Structures are given as C-alpha cells and as structure tokens.
Amino acid sequence: MWRIGIVMLLCAGFGLAQDSGDFKPASSNALDAQYPRVDSNSRAQIRFKAPDATKVRVNFWSGEKADMEKQSDGFWTFTTKPMAPGLHYYTVIVDGAEVSDPGSTAYFGGSKWASAVEVPEAGVDYYLPKEVPHGQVREIWYHSSVTGMWRHALVYLPPDYDTAETRYPVLYLQHGGGEDESGWIRQGKANLILDNLIASGSTKPMIIVMANGYASRVGYVVPDLTGKPFGSPEFIKVMQERMGAFEDDMTQALIPFIDKTFRTIPDREHRAMAGLSMGGMQTFQVTFDHLELFSYIGGFSGAANVFLTGNGKMDTKTAFHGAMADPAVFAKRVHLLWIGVGNNEPERMKTGLENLNASLDEGKIQHVFYESAGTDHEWQTWRRDLKDFAPRLFQVPSQPALSAR
Amino acid sequence: MWRIGIVMLLCAGFGLAQDSGDFKPASSNALDAQYPRVDSNSRAQIRFKAPDATKVRVNFWSGEKADMEKQSDGFWTFTTKPMAPGLHYYTVIVDGAEVSDPGSTAYFGGSKWASAVEVPEAGVDYYLPKEVPHGQVREIWYHSSVTGMWRHALVYLPPDYDTAETRYPVLYLQHGGGEDESGWIRQGKANLILDNLIASGSTKPMIIVMANGYASRVGYVVPDLTGKPFGSPEFIKVMQERMGAFEDDMTQALIPFIDKTFRTIPDREHRAMAGLSMGGMQTFQVTFDHLELFSYIGGFSGAANVFLTGNGKMDTKTAFHGAMADPAVFAKRVHLLWIGVGNNEPERMKTGLENLNASLDEGKIQHVFYESAGTDHEWQTWRRDLKDFAPRLFQVPSQPALSAR
C-alpha cells in the first residue's frame, strides 16, 4: 500500500486546510474525511458517493430517516435539522443495502460496524482530551472456564497506576445491546471522562473494567426459536440462560482474573457495577444476585421493564430475593443505587425507569434518579450518567440523598 | 438498545449452532455474522443484502474483482477461487457506492474502515491465541510539541511486564499507508505472534510501540497540489515535509515519552524499528537519520524504490549519508538490517526490493533478505516477516548471516 501511503502522507491534516464556512468535519470522522460535517447549529451534513444508485436514504437510528439528494457529481447529500449534542449512530441505505458511511469512524453498534456523527455540546468539555494526566486503556484476554473461551476485555487504569504503589477500587462498566466492550471507550469516552474527573479531584482514582456482554456456556446450543415470538416462554428461557452465562463468567472468571492481574482492593466495599441499556439489566441481575461482591450499583437507561410486575411497578419487598425488603438494611448494604434516563428516550423506556424510580421511592429505598435533559437513548445520556455516577463511588460513609430528582 | 440487547443475548454464539457443510463463518466476521464464510479449500463466500440494487460487485484489493449474483431473497452472493492464506481486504460496490460489508469486522485500511476475510493457513498457529501467557496491549496518548496534538499509540507489553522488575528493549513497529496504529494488532496479530514467540523461548521479551504514521507540524498547511502529478517536485516536497514531521515526532516526542512511561532499556543497543510498506520507507529514513537511536532495522515490503537511483540500484557508498560506506563499520553499528517481500507482490514492489537486496549484496552490506512464499502485499506476508524478524532482535553479539536468501 505504499502509493496510498504517499498520498496519505500528503493528505493527513489536509482537512484543516480545506474547511470553509461554518460546517466543519465531525470529530468522529475517519482520517481526513471531509464529511460528515457539523455546524454551530448542531446540524450535520452527510455526503455519500453512489453514482449509479437510484435511491439513497440516511438512517439516523434515533433521528431523521430521509432520502438523500443526488448531486451531479455522483454524490448524495443530506443536511439534518439541529440535533441534540452527542454521538448519533446512523447508516446509509443504498438501493436497499444498509451500509456504513466510509467518511465515519466505524463504531460497533446495532450488532454491526456502524457510522456515527459527533455533535459537540457547546461549552462542555468533560469528555474531551485535556491537559491533564491521562490513564491508559489496556486490552486483556482472560480464559473463562464458563464459556471455554479466551475472552477480550478493556481495562482503564487511572493516570497514577504505574507510579503509585496503592491499590484501587474497581468499576465494572457494561455496554448496551448490539454494542461491545469497546463502546465505553470509543463512543463513551469513559477514559477521558475519568481522566478529567480525577484531575479535578471530584472522583476517586479507580480501575474500570469493560467486558463483552455476550456469553454462552461451554457446549450450549441455542434452540431453534422459529415461530417463538419475542417474549415467549421459550424466548425468555434462552435469554435467561444467556444472562446466567454472563453472570457466571463475570463472577467466576473475570473478577478473579482482574483481582489477580491488577492492584485492586478486592472486596465488595470497593467494587461497583454499572451498565447502559442491556448492560443496566445485566448490572441489576449480577449485583443483586451477588451483593457479597458489590456495594455500588448503576443502571443507565437500563431495561427496567424486565423487573416490573404486571402493574408496571416493582415490589421492593419481594424483588431481587427480598434484598430491599428492609430499606434500612439495604441502605447500609448498598452504598449507592443509581438509575438514570434521558428525558427524550422512547416512551416505553422512559416510563419503565420512571416506574422503577417511583417504586423505589414508595418502598423508601435510598437511591438516586438522574434525568439527562434533552437527550435520547444515546451516548450523550450515558456520558452524563457516568459523569454524575463516578464521583459518588467509593465515598462511604458519605451517603447519596434519597431520590435526588 | 435494550430490545436489540435481548436479541443479542439470544444470538451470541448462534453462529456455531448454525454451521453446515465445509463453509464456516470467517474468524474475521463481526459478532455472529454468518457471512463471509471460508471453506477448507481457502475459498470465501461473500453474501451481501441489497434488494433494490441493479449491480453489486465484490472488490478484493489484492484479488478478484467480480460481479456478485443476485438471489431471489434480495441477497447477492459470490464465491472466490481458492485464495492465499491470511487476511484479505475487500469492499463491496453497490450501484457505484464502494462500501464495507456489515458481515465483516471493520479494519482500517485504504484510508477507510474496510472489510476483510481471514483465510486460515493449514497447520499454522503462530498468530492464533494459545494457552500461553498473554501480554497486554495498552492505548496511550502522548502530547507532541512537534505536531501540537495529543497523539494516540498502542503499546504491547510482554506477559511478565507487571510481575518482573526488569527493563525491556523496544521495537517501534509501523503500519502501512492507508492503515493506522491499530493495524499491527487488529490485522497483524502482533501481540499474539509475540506471545507465542516469547512462550517458545525463541524471542526476547520486548515492548512493541505502534504509532500513527501520519504527522503534520504545528501550523503546517498542505499547499494546493491541483495539477501537480504524483512524483512531481511539488509533490515530493510535501511528502518530504510530512516524512520529516513524522521523524521529528517519533524521535523528539514519542521515544522520550515511551522511555519515561515504561520500563525500557533506553539506548540504541536495545531499540529497533520496523515497518511495512510506507512504514518500511519511514523506518529507513528515521533509523538511518538517527543511528544514535537504533541498531536494528526492518523493512517489510518497504517502499524501496524511493531509495534507488536512476539505474534502479542503491549506491551503498553514498546512500543514507554514507552510513554503509564501510561495510565492516556498518556491521558493527547496525546489528540487523532486515528486508522482506512476498513473492506474489506486484512486480514494481518486488523488483524494487530485489534490487535493494542486490545492491546490498554488491556493497557487501550484512543484511537479511526474506521472501514470503505465495503471499502478496498483504498481512500474511507481514505476519511472517514479524515471525522471522522478532527472534533476531536484541541478540547481539550473535550476528545475522550475509543475505540469508
């Protein structure tokens, strides 16, 4: 690839030289890509080459789905309405083929490598690289006797890990459904958020472990679910099997490996778990099944409905093996129960979390309910969640207020 | 994404349950993707959904470029001829739109996130994960006063780095043009290759630093090259500026950062540099300009032509500031000069490297020339290069033989 190489040597940084007007290449673009572009009104311009296509649509997963306009040069273009700040997943549909946009960095979401455009939030820089000490992100491979596989995970270590002799508390932080263990770094900027929070002194230095949320026990074969609808007993059974495999992999393989490999404080008082969406659902199951391992719990836009009864509420007396039956005992045992939602998320998700919050209030269960203003079931919500959640970790004896809503 | 999440929980691992016949999903596929598939004859089956497209082509960069066949279900399919082992980049062209295949993991190559299919090499496992101690790959961010930017790099640390108190030699390993610093891990499997070489005792434990090969000095603006052909004086001038920026960033910002951050042995006797294609070209320039910093040099399918004179040869008496003018002195100074090429690479590249090798032989310059049988300007060549190159590093006083061809 040396000729491409020479051209790359020429082009790197070229973008900056070519900007014009208020639209600028998005920070989420692939190297030197001029499109997508974003303007100061939070509008995005998409440009996609498909000279022989008869129809090209842009598909923002949480936003506009629209036909793109063919230009005489074989490119198709589209300009969005002003969008909420943050990272917006999208794909392009070319004559029926749903594909990613070569102009975008590839982000793993929706179970494939998708495109996204980063819309800056005015005056906000808590997830941007700053002149502060930077932690490192390590890739690790651990062998799991539960799944019988080598599994890949990412581990954030605080800036002083290599110089300080101290041991650190650990946050296990899970991605959403259709994403993978790279999500919290690539999309979420969790490492930069922690670098900045730690530098400001508001957050305890901690290790963050990001595991892959899909697991299958050795030899397990998924039964044929043809004709078995979403939510059917057969469907639920398989889902529970997979959830159980993940729970066992995490508690029997991952956590022991992490405590053996890194300078952790290996007790429940210094171990937290949180996750977004599917990861929130997993967090509730794993932590409430293993309160001997965890004392801080966070559900970011978590799949709450799973835990609500027919009347759309949670019975805090009986839920989770009765762990919350006595609010006082629970408050001593679990130092932080934190749930969050973006107030522009789809009604079903929002209602589920609001009902969960109401149930916890009624049950007098000490917790924090956080609402992210103007954001959807997207990464800006979860970046804000982490920014509010992380400083509350490992602060015992200080206790969070009852429903900070 | 929680509904997707549930479905993912169901589907993870589903692939294994669905295999049939000799074609199996490629190891390079995105999570659970059933296609591309590879059979034991090293043929690949590509399957791509584009119900409304009139023409879909598959484009293997170093192989077949062909029309795909439309099936009644809206999918287009193509089966390749038997291919050489290794990772083959490809894209799909849908009615003129060149895109990646959602079934493939996204690999950064050709200056975009492209698709690739991994064709196993029978009986070969030196780049596969094995039951051996695994090193870690760290992501680092260093500030460069040369470029004025925070720059991202990957660092491989040997398995015993966190337990042994010892210091390690360092190999700086560069990607090819159109690729980025992730290439040697994602495509090249450099971490697994080193894990296996170190476990076998054939290779000294070492740190490997993989930097981004594109750099631009603070404030530098690429001049408008419209109408200036590839290779024109203006073109060369810009290329040299970019090469110089990379050289300064590496020697003035990256190397000091690495020696400050990791337990390195910070001298020329314990510092090597190698790179593939464009990275090979950069390796020759950086190392020969800075023999005070390096004593081991590797060019993997490097862009040799750049260093040859009009007659297609290199004058070893004058080349690189006369560093090789006295072969005996050079042999004492540079412990390893290693060049490699795949014997199925394009003629121009192959000839350039063969001429370079011939020139070094004629000049009695101690070096190693390695040919990878049956492989192209692709990653299998470079994986083999690393497997031959790494064990020769940091072995002084043992010396490589004169042209091991």
Interface residues (C-beta under 8 A of the other chain):
Chain A: M1 W2 R3 I4 G5 I6 V7 M8 L9 L10 C11 A12 G13 F14 L16 A17 A30 L31 D32 A33 F48 K49 A50 P51 D52 A53 T54 K55 V56 G74 V92 V94 D95 G96 A97 E98 V99 S100 P102 S104 T105 A106 F108 G109 G110 S111 K112 W113 P129 E131 H134 Q136 V137 R138 E139 I140 W141 H143 W150 D162 G176 G177 G178 E179 D180 I185 N191 G213 Y214 A215 S216 Y220 V221 V222 L225 F230 F235 V238 M239 R242 M243 F246 T261 S277 M278 G279 G280 M281 S301 G302 A303 M349 H377
Chain B: M1 W2 R3 I4 G5 I6 V7 M8 L9 L10 C11 A12 G13 F14 L16 A17 A30 L31 D32 A33 F48 K49 A50 P51 D52 A53 T54 K55 V56 G74 V92 V94 D95 G96 A97 E98 V99 S100 P102 S104 T105 A106 F108 G109 G110 S111 K112 W113 P129 E131 H134 Q136 V137 R138 E139 I140 W141 H143 W150 D162 G176 G177 G178 E179 D180 I185 N191 G213 Y214 A215 S216 Y220 V221 V222 L225 F230 F235 V238 M239 R242 M243 F246 T261 S277 M278 G279 G280 M281 S301 G302 A303 M349 H377
